[in-house]
Every structure is written in C-alpha cells, then in structure tokens.
Amino acid sequence: MDRTQLRDDMVSLFSEAEFQVICRRLDVPAERLGGKTQADKTTSLIGWMERNGRLPDLVVELVRERPHLRQKYADYLPAPNADNDVDLSWLDRVAGGEGPAIEEPPTMRWDSDVHKLDE
C-alpha cells in the first residue's frame, strides 16, 4: 500500500473533526499522535496502525466515510464474509496487549459453607 497516497487522501478528503472521529472509532487517542499539522498527525496515525497490524481497520473506516475510495483500496479491504460470522478481530487486539489491563488476576470462588472439611 502506498502510505504517501493514503496520507494525501486522508488530508485532502477529511477535515480535522472527521479525523478526530476516525481516531475515536479506531480507539486511537488523537491527542497522543505526533505532529502539529493534520498531515503530520495523519502520518503518525498511519504509522501507529501499521505497527499494530491494524492498517486494514483504517482503510475500512476511510471507505465507510468515503465510499468512492472502495475501488482504490479494494485490495486492502477484508473479503466479505459469506458466513456472516461475528468479527472477532478485537480478540486479537486484546491478546496483543491493547485495551485496559485487568487490575487483579481472576480467582476461583465458591460458597465456603458447602465445602467445609471439618464437618
């Protein structure tokens, strides 16, 4: 994928407010992206998405907002799922360390009255 073309498309076709919405949908804090200009922030977003294996997610969002880009980025869109399975890609992201951390490890709990050994 031509990252420069992707950046140019995003900068020319999306306002700053729309860019913020895309970042929110992708769970990327826009305020943490590097750069002062929209082009710099867009470059930072593309790099972050690529490093985290989520560049196709970005393309899906772009095509959702600007359907005329579907043809241009068709090779980078996920294939339609004929089985209509639920998208479980979020599990891969959680397994990769994204999302909130669990404060405590899970524990096994049971009713102690049922399992008394002395009786």
Secondary structure as the mmCIF struct_conf table of DSSP 4:
data_model
#
loop_
_struct_conf.conf_type_id
_struct_conf.id
_struct_conf.beg_label_comp_id
_struct_conf.beg_label_asym_id
_struct_conf.beg_label_seq_id
_struct_conf.end_label_comp_id
_struct_conf.end_label_asym_id
_struct_conf.end_label_seq_id
HELX_RH_AL_P HELX_RH_AL_P1 ARG A 3 LEU A 13
HELX_RH_AL_P HELX_RH_AL_P2 GLU A 16 ARG A 25
TURN_TY1_P TURN_TY1_P1 LEU A 26 ASP A 27
HELX_RH_3T_P HELX_RH_3T_P1 ALA A 30 ARG A 32
BEND BEND1 LEU A 33 LEU A 33
BEND BEND2 LYS A 36 THR A 37
HELX_RH_AL_P HELX_RH_AL_P3 GLN A 38 ARG A 51
TURN_TY1_P TURN_TY1_P2 ASN A 52 GLY A 53
HELX_RH_AL_P HELX_RH_AL_P4 LEU A 55 GLU A 65
HELX_RH_3T_P HELX_RH_3T_P2 PRO A 67 LEU A 69
TURN_TY1_P TURN_TY1_P3 ARG A 70 TYR A 73
HELX_RH_3T_P HELX_RH_3T_P3 ALA A 74 TYR A 76
BEND BEND3 LEU A 77 LEU A 77
HELX_LH_PP_P HELX_LH_PP_P1 PRO A 78 PRO A 80
TURN_TY1_P TURN_TY1_P4 ALA A 82 ASP A 83
HELX_RH_AL_P HELX_RH_AL_P5 SER A 89 ALA A 95
TURN_TY1_P TURN_TY1_P5 GLY A 96 GLY A 97
BEND BEND4 GLY A 99 GLY A 99
HELX_LH_PP_P HELX_LH_PP_P2 PRO A 100 ILE A 102
BEND BEND5 GLU A 103 GLU A 104
TURN_TY1_P TURN_TY1_P6 SER A 112 HIS A 115
BEND BEND6 LEU A 117 LEU A 117
#
